[in-house]
Amino acid sequence: MKVKFEFTILVTVLLSIMFLSNYFIFTSFFTLFSFQKGFIYWTLIVFSSLFYLTASNLEKMHFNSITKSIYIASAVWMGISFLALSYISVFALLSIFITFQKEIAGFVLLSLILITSIYSLINANSLKINKINLYFDKKILENEIKLVHLSDIHIGTINTQNYLQKIVNKVNSLNPDLVMLTGDLIDGSAPITSEMLKPLNDLKVPVYFVIGNHEIYDGLDLVLPILKKTKLIILRNEVVKWKGIEIAGIDFYQEKNRSAIEIKKLNVSKNQFKILLNHPPTAFDTAVSKGFNLQLSGHTHFGQIFPFTLLVKLSYKKINGIYKKQGSFLFVSAGTGTWGPPMRLFSKSEIALINLKMK
């Protein structure tokens, strides 16, 4: 019941943001080009505001090639509209100090939006290997470990089974000892099936997994049975041992302090090397105090599309890369896939190859 309420709030907020954004965008361009604000004007605003959520529902209810194409178009428009909003906001600010010729300004804005959108779409399809070396005292780490960290793959309508197979092939080519997957494996845009996740079974090493918010949105009663058909080792507020190290994983929680509470409950030893999987980059201080040597997280996508990065930074202090405290490390992935718009600006989809080494 609580999850449904939170989802309703999310949809309401998203609709409000989309309406205000599209109203601002179309009002700006209709004004710049001196178009009459009549039926077409309001139709564009209402249609654009409802486009993504309507397409999402269609995709879930009637999953076929037509609804898939509509959904992808709506997701791309969501990204384009965000970029348009950003450019127009900067233009509106500059207009306070500089006088522009309206029609020329309109064409310049359209050109910038088009070029940036095309670049962002192309950039989202590149998948970089982020190589990281972390050093620990020999007393803490007995053997060097090569692990791969994946997060936020978002398998669904846009990131399909083929994309997952591409990731799996790249991971296997790196010859890791372990794979860690910190949530949002599925997107929720398309009905999840065992077939879509089949490539996971081609991974050659153990794969540890914790649930993210998107697994919860789709309903754990539906998602978990499908996940359990793969080779994923699902950790839900528990600790397991692997070759002399302890690996712990906690569920995703909306409540601010819940992650810290669940970390404190974990039954870990004092002397063994410990890794924590936590979908959002939260409760790192608690993880350090509990004795974890490494925390792996995702969720932020590093903002995915700039300047959304700045908004994400308001919610999370640690949004990408390595952070260190008292000899322990937190690594926050920029994400291995994309959510919503298949676009990335000033961020990259990544597979993190983390080498745990002895000093």
Residue frames as qw, qx, qy, qz and C-alpha x, y, z in Angstrom:
[[0.000, 0.886, 0.464, 0.000, 0.00, 0.00, 0.00],
 [0.316, -0.801, 0.094, 0.499, 2.82, 2.37, 0.94],
 [0.427, -0.140, 0.591, 0.670, 4.71, 1.63, -2.30],
 [0.225, 0.613, 0.660, 0.372, 1.57, 2.39, -4.35],
 [0.136, -0.935, -0.257, 0.205, 1.11, 5.69, -2.51],
 [0.385, -0.611, 0.331, 0.607, 4.73, 6.67, -3.15],
 [0.390, 0.157, 0.690, 0.589, 4.36, 5.71, -6.81],
 [0.109, 0.818, 0.549, 0.134, 1.20, 7.85, -7.10],
 [0.241, -0.883, 0.004, 0.402, 3.06, 10.81, -5.62],
 [0.445, -0.308, 0.542, 0.643, 5.91, 10.23, -8.08],
 [0.311, 0.460, 0.695, 0.457, 3.51, 10.16, -11.06],
 [0.031, -0.921, -0.381, 0.074, 1.74, 13.34, -9.87],
 [0.328, -0.756, 0.213, 0.525, 5.02, 15.20, -9.46],
 [0.438, -0.067, 0.655, 0.612, 6.27, 13.94, -12.83],
 [0.239, 0.677, 0.636, 0.283, 3.07, 15.05, -14.59],
 [0.129, -0.944, -0.184, 0.243, 3.25, 18.50, -13.00],
 [0.395, -0.568, 0.407, 0.597, 6.88, 18.93, -14.00],
 [0.409, 0.190, 0.711, 0.539, 6.17, 17.77, -17.56],
 [0.154, 0.832, 0.521, 0.114, 3.24, 20.15, -17.96],
 [0.199, -0.917, 0.017, 0.344, 5.13, 23.18, -16.65],
 [0.462, -0.370, 0.546, 0.593, 8.21, 22.30, -18.72],
 [0.362, 0.359, 0.705, 0.493, 6.31, 21.84, -21.98],
 [0.041, 0.918, 0.389, -0.068, 4.23, 24.95, -21.32],
 [0.286, -0.803, 0.211, 0.478, 7.42, 26.98, -20.92],
 [0.457, -0.144, 0.660, 0.579, 9.07, 25.43, -24.01],
 [0.294, 0.533, 0.684, 0.402, 6.18, 25.88, -26.44],
 [0.054, -0.941, -0.277, 0.188, 5.28, 29.32, -25.09],
 [0.361, -0.649, 0.327, 0.584, 8.88, 30.44, -25.66],
 [0.356, -0.005, 0.701, 0.618, 9.07, 29.18, -29.24],
 [0.180, 0.726, 0.637, 0.187, 5.59, 30.40, -30.19],
 [0.144, -0.924, -0.103, 0.338, 6.59, 33.83, -28.86],
 [0.391, -0.487, 0.472, 0.622, 10.01, 33.85, -30.62],
 [0.228, 0.118, 0.749, 0.611, 8.46, 32.92, -33.99],
 [0.308, 0.168, 0.072, -0.934, 5.34, 35.05, -33.43],
 [0.248, -0.202, -0.887, -0.333, 2.98, 32.09, -33.88],
 [0.533, -0.389, -0.066, -0.749, -0.65, 32.39, -32.82],
 [0.041, -0.144, 0.900, -0.409, -1.36, 30.59, -29.53],
 [0.687, -0.023, -0.104, -0.719, -4.51, 28.72, -30.37],
 [0.955, -0.076, 0.055, -0.282, -5.64, 25.11, -30.71],
 [0.819, 0.370, -0.367, 0.239, -2.31, 23.76, -32.02],
 [0.071, 0.611, -0.517, 0.595, -0.43, 25.49, -29.19],
 [0.618, -0.367, 0.441, -0.537, -2.52, 23.91, -26.43],
 [0.974, 0.130, -0.086, -0.161, -2.64, 20.53, -28.20],
 [0.620, 0.496, -0.497, 0.349, 1.16, 20.38, -28.33],
 [0.159, -0.529, 0.564, -0.614, 1.46, 21.27, -24.63],
 [0.798, -0.200, 0.315, -0.472, -1.12, 18.73, -23.44],
 [0.942, 0.271, -0.191, -0.048, 0.07, 15.95, -25.79],
 [0.480, 0.548, -0.548, 0.412, 3.73, 16.45, -24.88],
 [0.334, -0.495, 0.530, -0.602, 2.98, 16.53, -21.16],
 [0.851, -0.097, 0.339, -0.389, 1.06, 13.24, -21.27],
 [0.679, 0.522, -0.481, -0.188, 3.23, 11.56, -23.92],
 [0.226, 0.429, -0.843, 0.236, 5.69, 9.66, -21.72],
 [0.388, -0.087, 0.743, -0.538, 3.30, 8.41, -19.03],
 [0.788, 0.322, 0.100, -0.516, 0.68, 7.41, -21.60],
 [0.633, 0.504, -0.576, -0.117, 3.27, 5.56, -23.67],
 [0.024, -0.362, 0.860, -0.359, 4.56, 3.82, -20.53],
 [0.608, 0.070, 0.573, -0.545, 1.09, 2.51, -19.67],
 [0.783, 0.454, -0.168, -0.391, 0.47, 1.41, -23.26],
 [0.393, 0.524, -0.755, 0.043, 3.76, -0.48, -23.27],
 [0.221, -0.207, 0.851, -0.429, 2.86, -2.35, -20.07],
 [0.667, 0.238, 0.455, -0.540, -0.69, -3.21, -21.16],
 [0.838, 0.516, 0.162, -0.078, -0.01, -4.02, -24.83],
 [0.394, -0.631, 0.534, 0.403, 3.62, -4.99, -25.40],
 [0.774, 0.440, 0.406, 0.207, 4.27, -5.03, -29.15],
 [0.564, 0.121, 0.231, 0.784, 6.39, -3.34, -31.81],
 [0.023, 0.738, 0.325, 0.591, 3.98, -0.38, -32.15],
 [0.508, -0.848, -0.130, -0.074, 3.80, 0.44, -28.43],
 [0.766, -0.292, 0.076, 0.568, 7.56, -0.09, -28.21],
 [0.413, 0.387, 0.247, 0.786, 8.16, 2.54, -30.91],
 [0.221, -0.829, -0.253, -0.447, 5.74, 4.95, -29.22],
 [0.697, -0.683, -0.089, 0.198, 7.47, 4.47, -25.87],
 [0.685, -0.073, 0.131, 0.712, 10.96, 5.05, -27.30],
 [0.192, 0.600, 0.271, 0.728, 9.73, 8.22, -29.05],
 [0.426, -0.842, -0.209, -0.256, 8.21, 9.49, -25.80],
 [0.763, -0.501, -0.015, 0.408, 11.40, 8.76, -23.85],
 [0.544, 0.192, 0.196, 0.793, 13.50, 10.58, -26.44],
 [0.046, -0.756, -0.269, -0.595, 11.12, 13.54, -26.30],
 [0.613, -0.766, -0.177, 0.078, 11.46, 13.65, -22.51],
 [0.695, -0.269, 0.104, 0.658, 15.23, 14.03, -22.95],
 [0.319, 0.435, 0.314, 0.781, 14.89, 16.61, -25.71],
 [0.260, -0.835, -0.314, -0.369, 12.41, 18.64, -23.67],
 [0.664, -0.655, -0.093, 0.348, 14.81, 18.68, -20.70],
 [0.561, -0.040, 0.223, 0.796, 17.62, 19.99, -22.92],
 [0.084, 0.635, 0.399, 0.656, 15.23, 22.52, -24.48],
 [0.458, -0.840, -0.286, -0.051, 14.16, 23.69, -21.04],
 [0.675, -0.452, 0.027, 0.583, 17.81, 24.13, -20.03],
 [0.416, 0.192, 0.319, 0.830, 18.73, 26.15, -23.12],
 [0.097, -0.731, -0.416, -0.532, 15.60, 28.32, -22.97],
 [0.558, -0.768, -0.248, 0.193, 16.19, 29.03, -19.27],
 [0.572, -0.282, 0.139, 0.758, 19.72, 30.26, -20.05],
 [0.211, 0.425, 0.439, 0.763, 18.35, 32.31, -22.96],
 [0.294, -0.824, -0.423, -0.237, 15.67, 33.87, -20.73],
 [0.592, -0.654, -0.098, 0.461, 18.33, 34.83, -18.19],
 [0.476, -0.060, 0.292, 0.827, 20.59, 36.38, -20.85],
 [0.088, 0.645, 0.530, 0.544, 17.60, 38.25, -22.29],
 [0.364, -0.844, -0.313, 0.240, 17.46, 40.33, -19.13],
 [0.397, -0.662, 0.208, 0.601, 20.83, 41.87, -20.07],
 [0.170, -0.221, 0.639, 0.717, 21.00, 41.42, -23.86],
 [0.611, 0.478, 0.179, -0.605, 18.46, 42.20, -26.59],
 [0.378, -0.074, 0.848, 0.365, 18.13, 39.40, -29.16],
 [0.470, 0.186, -0.403, -0.763, 16.43, 39.35, -32.56],
 [0.727, -0.092, 0.480, -0.482, 13.61, 36.93, -31.74],
 [0.911, 0.346, -0.044, -0.220, 13.49, 34.80, -34.88],
 [0.487, 0.597, -0.604, 0.202, 17.28, 34.40, -35.07],
 [0.291, -0.419, 0.711, -0.485, 17.34, 33.45, -31.38],
 [0.856, 0.055, 0.279, -0.431, 14.64, 30.86, -32.08],
 [0.841, 0.459, -0.283, -0.033, 16.67, 29.22, -34.86],
 [0.204, 0.591, -0.690, 0.366, 19.85, 29.25, -32.75],
 [0.547, -0.285, 0.601, -0.508, 18.02, 27.57, -29.85],
 [0.925, 0.213, 0.096, -0.299, 16.51, 24.92, -32.13],
 [0.656, 0.571, -0.480, 0.113, 19.95, 24.19, -33.63],
 [0.054, -0.522, 0.722, -0.451, 21.59, 23.83, -30.20],
 [0.735, -0.116, 0.464, -0.480, 18.81, 21.54, -28.97],
 [0.905, 0.366, -0.106, -0.188, 19.04, 19.36, -32.09],
 [0.492, 0.592, -0.594, 0.231, 22.85, 19.03, -32.03],
 [0.229, -0.436, 0.710, -0.504, 23.00, 18.30, -28.29],
 [0.835, 0.000, 0.307, -0.457, 20.15, 15.78, -28.52],
 [0.859, 0.421, -0.287, -0.059, 21.82, 13.83, -31.35],
 [0.276, 0.560, -0.686, 0.373, 25.13, 13.81, -29.49],
 [0.474, -0.326, 0.597, -0.559, 23.43, 12.63, -26.27],
 [0.925, 0.141, 0.090, -0.341, 21.67, 9.78, -28.08],
 [0.738, 0.487, -0.447, 0.134, 24.95, 8.60, -29.64],
 [0.036, 0.566, -0.653, 0.503, 26.88, 9.02, -26.38],
 [0.722, -0.265, 0.387, -0.509, 24.39, 6.86, -24.45],
 [0.960, 0.220, -0.105, -0.141, 25.21, 3.91, -26.70],
 [0.475, 0.548, -0.606, 0.328, 28.90, 3.91, -25.79],
 [0.849, -0.513, -0.094, -0.086, 29.86, 1.67, -22.87],
 [0.263, 0.739, -0.535, 0.314, 33.18, 2.47, -21.22],
 [0.833, -0.228, -0.434, 0.259, 35.32, 0.28, -18.97],
 [0.189, -0.872, 0.224, -0.392, 36.19, 2.28, -15.87],
 [0.804, 0.048, -0.487, 0.337, 39.36, 0.76, -14.40],
 [0.356, -0.811, 0.192, -0.423, 39.97, 1.48, -10.71],
 [0.652, 0.112, -0.641, 0.388, 42.71, 0.33, -8.34],
 [0.518, -0.749, 0.071, -0.408, 42.03, 0.41, -4.60],
 [0.507, 0.354, -0.681, 0.393, 44.81, -0.36, -2.15],
 [0.729, -0.608, -0.037, -0.310, 44.45, -1.98, 1.27],
 [0.232, -0.653, 0.693, -0.200, 46.85, -3.04, 4.00],
 [0.476, 0.201, -0.849, -0.111, 48.01, -6.68, 3.80],
 [0.071, 0.024, 0.835, -0.545, 46.55, -7.25, 7.25],
 [0.521, 0.312, 0.294, -0.738, 43.10, -6.36, 5.89],
 [0.790, 0.465, -0.136, -0.376, 43.16, -7.89, 2.41],
 [0.716, -0.339, 0.596, 0.128, 44.71, -11.35, 2.23],
 [0.539, 0.149, 0.672, 0.485, 44.42, -11.86, -1.54],
 [0.115, 0.292, -0.237, -0.919, 44.06, -9.45, -4.43],
 [0.411, 0.479, 0.762, -0.146, 40.59, -9.48, -6.00],
 [0.031, 0.052, -0.449, -0.892, 39.37, -8.35, -9.40],
 [0.237, 0.508, 0.777, -0.286, 35.69, -7.49, -9.33],
 [0.024, 0.293, 0.481, 0.826, 33.26, -5.95, -11.79],
 [0.116, 0.434, 0.572, -0.686, 30.61, -3.55, -10.55],
 [0.039, -0.354, -0.632, -0.688, 27.42, -3.07, -12.59],
 [0.064, 0.434, 0.600, -0.669, 24.45, -0.92, -11.63],
 [0.361, 0.625, 0.209, -0.660, 21.25, 0.53, -13.09],
 [0.246, -0.038, 0.795, 0.554, 21.22, -1.50, -16.32],
 [0.456, 0.398, 0.235, -0.761, 17.44, -0.94, -16.68],
 [0.084, 0.019, 0.902, 0.422, 16.58, -3.87, -18.94],
 [0.392, 0.538, 0.548, -0.507, 13.28, -3.19, -20.67],
 [0.600, 0.734, 0.307, -0.084, 12.03, -1.57, -23.86],
 [0.277, 0.917, -0.286, -0.035, 15.16, 0.48, -24.63],
 [0.047, -0.580, 0.811, -0.071, 17.96, -1.54, -23.02],
 [0.894, 0.065, -0.175, -0.408, 16.98, -4.95, -24.33],
 [0.945, -0.212, 0.239, 0.075, 18.22, -8.52, -23.96],
 [0.753, 0.515, -0.031, 0.408, 20.81, -7.75, -26.67],
 [0.015, 0.833, -0.295, 0.468, 22.21, -4.91, -24.59],
 [0.738, -0.549, 0.344, -0.189, 22.47, -7.21, -21.57],
 [0.957, 0.129, 0.137, 0.221, 24.30, -9.77, -23.72],
 [0.458, 0.740, -0.173, 0.461, 26.72, -7.05, -24.83],
 [0.351, -0.772, 0.370, -0.380, 27.44, -6.22, -21.16],
 [0.916, -0.275, 0.285, -0.053, 27.90, -9.89, -20.25],
 [0.854, 0.407, -0.004, 0.324, 30.35, -10.44, -23.12],
 [0.208, 0.792, -0.292, 0.494, 32.42, -7.42, -22.05],
 [0.603, -0.642, 0.356, -0.311, 32.42, -8.55, -18.41],
 [0.977, -0.056, 0.190, 0.084, 33.57, -12.07, -19.31],
 [0.682, 0.598, -0.125, 0.403, 36.38, -10.61, -21.42],
 [0.104, -0.812, 0.357, -0.449, 37.70, -8.85, -18.30],
 [0.708, 0.016, -0.678, 0.198, 38.08, -12.19, -16.44],
 [0.301, -0.602, 0.338, -0.658, 36.92, -10.93, -13.02],
 [0.140, 0.048, -0.931, 0.333, 36.74, -13.00, -9.83],
 [0.072, 0.516, 0.743, -0.421, 33.31, -11.60, -8.92],
 [0.019, -0.423, -0.402, -0.812, 30.48, -9.50, -10.32],
 [0.038, -0.415, -0.614, 0.670, 28.47, -7.12, -8.12],
 [0.034, -0.457, -0.556, -0.694, 25.15, -5.73, -9.37],
 [0.085, -0.237, -0.555, 0.793, 23.69, -2.96, -7.22],
 [0.265, 0.555, 0.610, -0.500, 20.05, -2.79, -8.24],
 [0.462, 0.671, 0.026, -0.580, 17.76, -1.51, -11.00],
 [0.346, -0.115, 0.840, 0.402, 18.60, -4.44, -13.23],
 [0.201, 0.540, 0.763, 0.294, 15.11, -4.10, -14.68],
 [0.041, 0.135, 0.106, 0.984, 13.46, -0.93, -15.90],
 [0.230, 0.439, 0.691, -0.526, 9.75, -1.62, -15.62],
 [0.318, 0.407, -0.242, -0.821, 9.00, -0.13, -19.05],
 [0.638, 0.140, -0.612, -0.446, 8.23, -3.57, -20.53],
 [0.900, -0.328, 0.075, -0.279, 6.82, -6.71, -18.87],
 [0.112, -0.644, 0.757, -0.027, 9.82, -8.55, -17.41],
 [0.967, 0.098, -0.115, -0.205, 10.44, -12.13, -18.54],
 [0.792, -0.413, 0.387, 0.229, 13.03, -14.81, -17.82],
 [0.759, 0.448, 0.270, 0.387, 14.10, -14.69, -21.46],
 [0.161, 0.944, -0.054, 0.284, 15.12, -11.01, -21.18],
 [0.397, -0.800, 0.432, -0.127, 17.51, -11.84, -18.33],
 [0.994, 0.074, 0.055, 0.064, 18.85, -15.07, -19.82],
 [0.563, 0.660, -0.326, 0.377, 22.29, -13.57, -20.73],
 [0.393, -0.739, 0.417, -0.354, 23.07, -13.28, -16.99],
 [0.940, -0.199, 0.270, -0.060, 23.53, -17.04, -16.92],
 [0.798, 0.507, -0.117, 0.305, 26.47, -16.69, -19.31],
 [0.110, -0.858, 0.404, -0.296, 28.52, -14.86, -16.69],
 [0.752, 0.228, -0.598, 0.161, 31.43, -17.11, -15.69],
 [0.272, 0.140, -0.658, 0.688, 31.77, -16.04, -12.05],
 [0.168, -0.569, -0.735, 0.329, 29.45, -15.55, -9.01],
 [0.004, -0.458, -0.235, -0.857, 27.10, -12.57, -9.37],
 [0.192, -0.423, -0.674, 0.574, 25.86, -10.85, -6.19],
 [0.061, -0.477, -0.445, -0.756, 22.77, -8.66, -6.45],
 [0.008, -0.384, -0.612, 0.691, 20.70, -6.27, -4.32],
 [0.191, 0.707, 0.649, 0.206, 17.33, -4.86, -5.27],
 [0.154, 0.005, 0.020, 0.988, 16.85, -1.24, -6.33],
 [0.340, 0.321, 0.345, -0.814, 13.84, 1.03, -6.46],
 [0.517, 0.264, -0.450, -0.678, 12.76, -0.19, -9.93],
 [0.314, -0.037, -0.949, -0.008, 12.50, -3.79, -8.75],
 [0.057, 0.314, 0.705, -0.633, 10.18, -2.52, -6.02],
 [0.379, 0.323, -0.066, -0.864, 8.09, -0.41, -8.43],
 [0.509, 0.133, -0.700, -0.483, 7.38, -3.49, -10.53],
 [0.829, -0.339, 0.092, -0.435, 6.48, -5.48, -7.40],
 [0.111, -0.535, 0.833, -0.085, 8.86, -7.87, -5.67],
 [0.709, 0.071, 0.641, -0.285, 6.27, -10.66, -5.72],
 [0.771, 0.617, 0.083, -0.132, 6.45, -10.53, -9.52],
 [0.336, 0.826, -0.450, 0.044, 10.15, -9.70, -9.95],
 [0.388, -0.578, 0.703, -0.143, 11.89, -11.97, -7.42],
 [0.857, 0.086, 0.503, -0.074, 10.66, -15.30, -8.87],
 [0.708, 0.701, -0.017, 0.081, 12.04, -14.24, -12.27],
 [0.054, 0.839, -0.513, 0.171, 15.35, -13.07, -10.81],
 [0.635, -0.412, 0.634, -0.157, 15.72, -16.35, -8.92],
 [0.910, 0.339, 0.240, -0.007, 15.68, -18.23, -12.23],
 [0.487, 0.781, -0.323, 0.221, 19.00, -16.59, -13.10],
 [0.775, 0.002, -0.436, 0.458, 22.41, -17.19, -11.50],
 [0.072, -0.687, 0.194, -0.697, 22.07, -14.04, -9.39],
 [0.484, -0.269, -0.698, 0.454, 22.86, -14.46, -5.70],
 [0.195, -0.730, -0.235, -0.612, 20.28, -12.12, -4.19],
 [0.388, -0.094, -0.600, 0.693, 21.27, -10.52, -0.88],
 [0.317, -0.694, -0.322, -0.561, 18.43, -9.09, 1.19],
 [0.408, -0.749, 0.290, -0.434, 19.75, -7.64, 4.43],
 [0.963, -0.233, 0.128, 0.044, 22.16, -10.54, 4.81],
 [0.059, -0.783, 0.604, 0.137, 25.83, -11.49, 4.75],
 [0.988, 0.150, 0.023, 0.014, 27.54, -14.31, 2.86],
 [0.469, -0.648, 0.496, 0.336, 31.15, -15.49, 2.70],
 [0.817, 0.575, -0.017, 0.041, 33.28, -15.88, -0.41],
 [0.792, 0.301, -0.217, 0.484, 36.91, -17.04, -0.25],
 [0.548, -0.204, -0.355, 0.730, 37.82, -15.31, 2.99],
 [0.041, -0.090, 0.027, -0.995, 35.76, -12.14, 2.50],
 [0.158, 0.510, 0.761, -0.370, 32.26, -11.18, 3.58],
 [0.037, -0.198, -0.460, -0.865, 29.74, -9.75, 1.14],
 [0.102, 0.471, 0.693, -0.535, 26.65, -8.02, 2.50],
 [0.024, -0.282, -0.506, -0.815, 23.65, -6.55, 0.72],
 [0.140, 0.391, 0.613, -0.672, 20.67, -4.50, 1.87],
 [0.268, 0.656, 0.679, 0.191, 17.32, -3.73, 0.26],
 [0.114, 0.323, 0.144, 0.928, 16.41, -0.33, -1.16],
 [0.173, -0.648, -0.658, 0.343, 14.34, 1.86, 1.20],
 [0.118, 0.765, 0.262, 0.576, 12.68, 5.22, 0.59],
 [0.511, -0.849, -0.130, 0.023, 13.00, 6.15, 4.26],
 [0.219, 0.877, -0.362, 0.227, 16.09, 8.30, 4.82],
 [0.261, -0.643, 0.665, -0.276, 17.59, 6.52, 7.83],
 [0.953, -0.037, 0.148, -0.264, 16.46, 2.95, 7.07],
 [0.772, 0.479, -0.380, 0.173, 19.65, 1.95, 5.22],
 [0.072, 0.589, -0.615, 0.519, 21.78, 2.88, 8.22],
 [0.706, -0.300, 0.400, -0.501, 19.47, 0.91, 10.53],
 [0.976, 0.176, -0.016, -0.127, 19.71, -2.22, 8.36],
 [0.558, 0.581, -0.499, 0.318, 23.50, -1.94, 8.06],
 [0.252, -0.547, 0.590, -0.538, 23.81, -1.81, 11.84],
 [0.866, -0.130, 0.283, -0.390, 21.81, -5.06, 12.08],
 [0.793, 0.443, -0.415, -0.054, 24.17, -6.99, 9.77],
 [0.832, -0.487, 0.262, 0.050, 26.07, -9.80, 11.48],
 [0.651, 0.663, -0.308, 0.203, 29.64, -9.30, 10.28],
 [0.838, -0.295, -0.167, 0.427, 32.98, -10.34, 11.73],
 [0.225, -0.924, 0.095, 0.293, 35.64, -7.90, 12.89],
 [0.469, -0.528, 0.547, 0.449, 38.69, -9.31, 11.13],
 [0.580, 0.280, 0.667, 0.375, 37.55, -10.26, 7.62],
 [0.031, -0.111, 0.338, 0.934, 37.54, -8.01, 4.55],
 [0.265, 0.545, 0.729, -0.318, 33.97, -6.78, 4.00],
 [0.007, 0.084, 0.472, 0.878, 32.07, -5.45, 0.97],
 [0.274, 0.482, 0.615, -0.561, 28.63, -3.82, 1.21],
 [0.076, 0.291, 0.652, 0.696, 26.16, -3.56, -1.68],
 [0.076, 0.610, 0.528, -0.586, 23.65, -0.73, -1.25],
 [0.430, 0.635, 0.530, 0.362, 21.70, 0.60, -4.26],
 [0.077, 0.959, 0.070, 0.262, 21.76, 4.31, -3.29],
 [0.554, 0.338, -0.405, 0.644, 25.02, 6.00, -2.18],
 [0.443, -0.714, 0.053, -0.539, 23.79, 6.49, 1.38],
 [0.827, -0.538, 0.103, -0.126, 24.85, 5.48, 4.90],
 [0.704, 0.476, -0.408, 0.333, 28.55, 5.30, 4.02],
 [0.120, -0.615, 0.522, -0.579, 29.49, 6.64, 7.47],
 [0.821, -0.268, 0.308, -0.398, 27.50, 3.81, 9.07],
 [0.945, 0.280, -0.161, 0.047, 29.16, 1.27, 6.77],
 [0.391, 0.607, -0.509, 0.469, 32.59, 2.57, 7.82],
 [0.395, -0.506, 0.510, -0.573, 31.71, 2.41, 11.51],
 [0.942, -0.059, 0.169, -0.285, 30.45, -1.16, 10.98],
 [0.560, -0.463, 0.629, 0.277, 33.85, -2.09, 9.55],
 [0.775, 0.532, 0.332, 0.076, 33.08, -2.35, 5.84],
 [0.495, -0.369, 0.369, 0.695, 36.15, -1.82, 3.68],
 [0.007, -0.029, 0.558, 0.829, 34.24, -1.14, 0.46],
 [0.423, 0.516, 0.575, -0.473, 30.71, 0.00, -0.35],
 [0.143, 0.073, 0.677, 0.718, 29.36, -0.27, -3.89],
 [0.276, 0.604, 0.529, -0.529, 26.37, 1.85, -4.94],
 [0.240, 0.276, 0.589, 0.721, 24.63, 3.35, -7.96],
 [0.023, 0.712, 0.655, -0.251, 21.18, 4.93, -8.38],
 [0.042, -0.733, -0.049, 0.678, 22.34, 8.46, -9.29],
 [0.698, 0.569, 0.355, 0.252, 23.28, 7.78, -12.97],
 [0.431, -0.226, 0.075, 0.870, 25.67, 10.73, -12.40],
 [0.237, 0.538, 0.129, -0.799, 22.68, 12.85, -13.41],
 [0.621, 0.358, 0.668, 0.201, 22.68, 11.14, -16.85],
 [0.361, 0.676, 0.346, 0.541, 21.87, 14.39, -18.71],
 [0.313, -0.273, -0.216, 0.884, 23.56, 17.63, -17.66],
 [0.027, 0.484, -0.521, 0.702, 22.43, 19.90, -15.98],
 [0.799, -0.415, -0.274, -0.339, 20.22, 17.32, -14.22],
 [0.692, 0.088, -0.519, 0.493, 23.48, 16.37, -12.50],
 [0.033, 0.332, -0.335, 0.881, 23.16, 19.53, -10.41],
 [0.671, -0.352, -0.065, -0.650, 19.68, 18.52, -9.23],
 [0.889, -0.108, -0.442, 0.057, 20.88, 15.02, -8.29],
 [0.444, 0.261, -0.485, 0.706, 23.66, 16.65, -6.28],
 [0.363, -0.438, 0.177, -0.803, 20.99, 18.30, -4.12],
 [0.886, -0.262, -0.116, -0.364, 19.66, 14.86, -3.11],
 [0.953, -0.169, -0.031, 0.252, 22.93, 12.96, -2.77],
 [0.230, -0.890, 0.323, 0.227, 26.27, 14.35, -1.64],
 [0.330, -0.398, 0.785, 0.341, 28.18, 11.52, -3.30],
 [0.719, 0.493, 0.176, -0.456, 27.01, 10.96, -6.87],
 [0.847, 0.509, -0.149, 0.025, 29.90, 9.47, -8.85],
 [0.481, 0.619, -0.524, 0.334, 33.32, 7.89, -8.44],
 [0.691, -0.109, -0.594, 0.397, 35.49, 7.08, -5.44],
 [0.327, -0.788, 0.141, -0.503, 35.10, 8.47, -1.92],
 [0.650, 0.097, -0.647, 0.387, 37.33, 7.55, 1.00],
 [0.448, -0.716, 0.170, -0.508, 36.97, 7.64, 4.77],
 [0.583, -0.558, 0.550, -0.216, 39.25, 6.11, 7.41],
 [0.179, -0.354, 0.891, 0.219, 40.77, 3.64, 4.95],
 [0.469, 0.383, 0.792, -0.080, 37.38, 2.51, 3.60],
 [0.003, -0.124, 0.487, 0.865, 36.07, 3.28, 0.13],
 [0.518, 0.545, 0.532, -0.390, 32.71, 4.05, -1.47],
 [0.131, -0.091, 0.635, 0.756, 32.37, 3.68, -5.23],
 [0.469, 0.549, 0.425, -0.546, 29.30, 5.19, -6.88],
 [0.431, 0.165, 0.718, 0.520, 28.64, 3.97, -10.42],
 [0.223, 0.287, -0.163, -0.917, 27.37, 6.32, -13.11],
 [0.758, 0.292, 0.375, -0.448, 25.20, 3.40, -14.22],
 [0.380, -0.138, 0.812, 0.421, 25.58, 0.70, -16.87],
 [0.195, 0.525, 0.733, 0.387, 22.37, 1.68, -18.67],
 [0.077, -0.145, -0.010, -0.986, 19.94, 4.59, -18.86],
 [0.104, 0.512, 0.787, -0.328, 16.53, 5.34, -17.41],
 [0.281, 0.799, 0.270, -0.457, 13.88, 7.23, -19.37],
 [0.482, 0.826, -0.204, -0.211, 15.62, 9.05, -22.23],
 [0.927, 0.015, 0.145, 0.345, 18.27, 6.88, -23.95],
 [0.336, 0.833, -0.085, 0.431, 20.56, 9.88, -23.69],
 [0.694, -0.521, -0.138, 0.477, 23.69, 10.92, -21.78],
 [0.298, 0.846, -0.054, 0.439, 25.30, 14.35, -21.67],
 [0.012, 0.702, -0.542, 0.462, 28.57, 14.77, -19.72],
 [0.657, -0.326, 0.621, -0.278, 28.22, 11.22, -18.36],
 [0.439, 0.343, -0.771, -0.309, 28.96, 7.72, -19.67],
 [0.942, -0.192, -0.019, -0.275, 27.40, 4.30, -19.17],
 [0.121, 0.670, -0.714, 0.162, 30.09, 2.25, -17.48],
 [0.935, -0.179, -0.301, 0.050, 31.32, -1.17, -16.44],
 [0.217, -0.846, 0.433, -0.225, 33.57, -0.63, -13.42],
 [0.874, 0.110, -0.415, 0.226, 36.55, -2.97, -13.18],
 [0.370, -0.831, 0.277, -0.310, 37.74, -2.60, -9.58],
 [0.742, 0.225, -0.553, 0.305, 41.06, -4.16, -8.62],
 [0.617, -0.762, 0.095, -0.170, 41.42, -4.65, -4.88],
 [0.694, 0.448, -0.425, 0.370, 45.16, -4.65, -4.26],
 [0.726, -0.579, -0.189, 0.319, 47.51, -4.99, -1.31],
 [0.013, 0.975, -0.222, 0.003, 49.80, -2.07, -0.46]]
